[in-house]
Amino acid sequence: MPEKLLFFPVDPAPLTMKAGLIRFPHDFGHGDADARVFLVDDDLARAVAEKRKGFADRRSFDRIETPDERRAADEVTAFVRARLADEAPERLAAVDADTGATSPFDALGRALQEDLVVMHAGPDGTGRAVLVHVSFPSGWRPEHVAGTSFREIHGPVPGFPGRAGDDAEVRAAAARSMMDAMIKRGPYVRFVWTVCADDALDHHPDSGLRAPKTTITHFRVERQLTWPFPEVSASLFVIRTFVYPIAELGAERVRTLAEALANMPPEIRRYKGLDDDAIAKFVSEFSGL
């Protein structure tokens, strides 16, 4: 089983909440792995075990309401199976052997280290999450995302034009533009990162696994892919969560991380929950390495 790949998408310059889309595939120094949608590594057993513990009420959601949404779901499900047949056939065998899944999409989600969301444009083009299989959220609630619009999902993000107080048409136009990009262009890859005090994959608010940040011990990264399905007005959103011990990043990366936290704008730091004393201590200790 291959070792877990290291992704370190940290820039010490002040962080902005931009889409940060990179055309997929892109060479990040990992060879053929950078061209794979689904990455299987030595963290597989832990991830699959955690996914199969249960929590179906906050893990897997089907919010399909129309024939168009069903066609989109079937198209995306077929795509995931085809990619697995090419990239990780042993995982497809695990999907087909799973007798505990509630649907074909649930079986796929339970076999992968990635989380999956299917967005459909809907009649007004602003998008809706029609299938959600998320076991490893970074502090958010998948049950609140399922069935909701792209604008509602991203409304809390600093700088997103769907926040309260913005003109309704501005919000709708922004959502349509972003959904249009996800459905008609790409595929794309992007990364988001944070720091935390534990190595748990599941940071759902109710999991009880997220440790208070009394000290910063781990670096958490999401590799996010969007794959377009213009024929069915849909997009697949793939999220792979990686957690690395800070102590294993090396002095240069730790210094870069501390500088990025020091330079992070206050509104983004608050949004990410990185405005407490532990962050200040980490920055003070490591930014001058």
N, C-alpha and C positions, 0 to 999 in steps of 0.2 A: 504494500500500500504506500503510495507516495506521501512524503511529508507535506504538511500544510505550507502553502505558499505564503510569502510575506508581501503584503501590500502596504505601502507607507505613503499615502497621498497627502502629505503635510507640507504646507508652504508657510514660512514664518511671516509672510506679508499678512496684513489685516484680512481676515476671512470675510467674504461676501457670500450671501445666499443666492448664488447664481446656479443655473442648471448644471454647468460644468460638463456638458456632454462631449464625449470622445467617440469618434466613429469606431464601431466594433467590426472585426477584431483589431486590437492595437497591441503592439509589442511593449510589454512592461518588463521584459527581461526573463520571462518564464517559459520561453519556447512555445511549443505546441499548445500548452495549457492555456495561454492567453487567448486562443481562438475557440475555446470551449465555452459553451453556455453553462454546463454543469461540471463542477469541479469535485472530484472524489479524492479524499485524502485520508490520513490516519486519524482524523477526528470523526470519521463516518459513524462508527459504532456508538459513540456518545450522542451524536446528533440524532440519529434514528431512534435510539432508546428514549431520548427526551421527547421526541415527537410522538411516540406511541404510548406515553404514560397516560394519555387521556386528554382532558381539557378540551373536548370537542366543542363545548359551548363557547370557547374563545379561540379556536384554532382554525376550523374549517367551516366556511359559510357559502351557501349557494343562494344567490339573490336574483336568479334568472327569472324574468317575467314575460318575455316576448319570444316569438319564434326567431327573430333576428339575433337576440342574445344567445339563444340555444345554438344556433348555427355558429356563432362566434366561439362559444365555449367548446364545441366539438372540433372546430378547426384548430384551436390552440392546443387542445388535448392531444390531437393527432400529431401536431408539430413536436410537442414535448416527447412523445413516445418515439418519434423518428430520430430526434437528436440523441436520445438515450441509446437507441439501437446502434447509433454510430459512435457515440462518445463513451458510453458506459453500459454495455449490454447486460452486465451482471445486475445493474440496478433495475433494468427493465424486467429481468427475470424475477427480481424481488417484488416489483409492482404486481406482476401477474400471479404471484404466489400469495399475495396479501389477502387473507379472508376477513380481516377486521375493518377494512375500509368501508366507508359509506357510499362511495361513488368512484368512478374511474379517476376523476381529478383528485379526490382525497387519497387514493392509492398512490398516485404520483407524488403528491406532497409528502406523504409519510415515508417514502423511500429515498428522498433527496435531502442533501444538506442545505439546499436552497429553500426559501419561501417563495410563494407564487401568488400573484394577483392578476386577474384578467379585467381590463377596463374595456367598456364598450361605449362608443360615442353617444348613442342615444339619439332621439329625434332632433334635439336642439344642438347636438355636437359638443356639449359641455362635459360629457363623460360620466360614467357611473361604474363603480366596482361591482361586477356581477358574480365573480368567483374570487374568494379569498382563502388562502391556505397559509397562515403565518403563525409559526410557533416561536419565533425568536425576535419579537419586537423590541426596539430600543426605547422602552419607556412609554409606548403608546398602546392603544387598545384596538386590536383588529376587529373586535365586535362592533366598534363605533365606525369603522371604515366601510364594512360590508354594506353594500347597497347605497352608499352615499356618493355624491358627485366629486369630481376632481377638485373643484373649487373648495368644497367643504373640507376635504381631506387636508388640503394645503393651506387653508385659511390662517392657522396659527403661525405659519412660517414668516419670520420678519422680512418685510419687503415684498411679500406676495400680494398681488393686487386684489385678492379675494377677502381681505380683512374687513372687519366692521368699519363703517365710515366711508369706504370707497363707493363710488357710484355703481349701481347695480349693473349697468351695461358695461362698465369698465371691467367689473369682475367676470361677467359672462364672456366678454370678448377675450380676456386673458386665458380663461379656461379653455375656450374653443381653440385658441391658437396653440396652446400647449398640447391639447389632445390631438390636434391635427398633426403636430410634429411627431407624436408618439405613434400615430396610426399610419402615417404616410411616409415618414422618413426614418432613417436608421437602418439597421439596429445601432444602438448607442450603449456605451458603458460610462458610468460615473461612480464616484466614491464619496461617502460621507464618513466622518470619524468623530470619536469622542474618547474620553478617558473615564475609568471607573475603578472600583475597589474590589472587583471580583472577576472570576473567569466564566461566569454563567452565560450561556447563550440566550436564555429566556429572561428578558427584562420587562415582561408584562407587569404592570403595577400590582397585580394580584398574585404573582407567582411566589413571592417571598424569597426570591433568589438574588435580588439586587441588593448588594451591601451598601450601607451608608458610606459616603465618601469621607471617612475619617483620615484615610491616606490613599494616595493614588498608586495602584499596583498594576493596572492593566490598560492596554490600548485596544480600542474596539473599532473595527472598520466594517462598513457594508460595501460590498461590490454589487452595484445595481445595474441591471441590463434592461433595456426596453427593446422589444421586438415588434415590428409593425405587421399588421394583417389588414391591409387596406381593402381587400375584397370583402371582408366581413365587418369593417369599421371597428376594429378592435386592436388592442395592444396587450402584450404579455409583459408584466413587470416581474423581474427575477431578482431576489435579494439573497445574497450569500453573506452571512455574518462570520467574521473572523475575530478572535480575541487572542491577544499576545501579551505575555508578561513584559512589563516595562523593563525589567532587569535583563531581558534577552534582546532588546532592541539595539544596544550599543550606544556608546556615549554621544556620537554625532547625531543620531536620530533623536535621542532623548533631549539634547540641547535644542534641536529644531522644534520638537514638540513643545518644550517649555516656552520658546520664543513665540510660537504660534498662539499659545494660550495667553501670553502676556499682551499680544497685539490684537487679540480678538475683540471686536466692538462689543460694548456692554449689552446691547439688545440681543445679540446673537449668543453671548455667554449666558444670559438669563434664559433664553429659549432652550439652550442645550443643558441647563442645570449645572453650569460650570462657574458659578459666581460665589462659591463658598470658600471657607478658610483653607480647605485641603488643596484647592487649586492654587491659591496664593502661596502656600508653603511649597508646593511642587515647583512653581515658577521661580520662587526665590532660591530654591536649592539647586536647580539644574540649568537655569538660563545662562549662567556664567561659566559653564564647564569649558 
